Amino acid sequence: MAALKARLWYLQQEVLQTVVATLREDTGASEDDPLPLLVGGQIAWIEHALVGYVSQEMMKGRKAVDVSHDALGVLDEIEGLLSDQVLNYARRGAE
């Protein structure tokens, strides 16, 4: 179990690094700009919180359709906790 946890942590760190690199590229941020790391950390937190919620509810035996519906409500709550700076960071225009 410890090896699996270590591997999952490693994968989470890899994903975070990739998100941060993408944010830097999309915004043109320099390597010493902390914002891509901070926003990337918020994105990682959102993913962790949402996956944790879904996992917890599925382990209770709830139906996936109900859990996914409720997860949208959780995502709305998360959005309410985030500042406009985070929500609008690296926003792309309509294509």
Secondary structure, DSSP 8 states (H G I E B T S, - for coil): -HHHHHHHHHHHHHHHHHHHHHHHHHHT--TT-SHHHHHHHHHHHHHHHHHHHHHHHHHTT--HHHHHHHHHHHHHHHHHHS-HHHHTTT-----
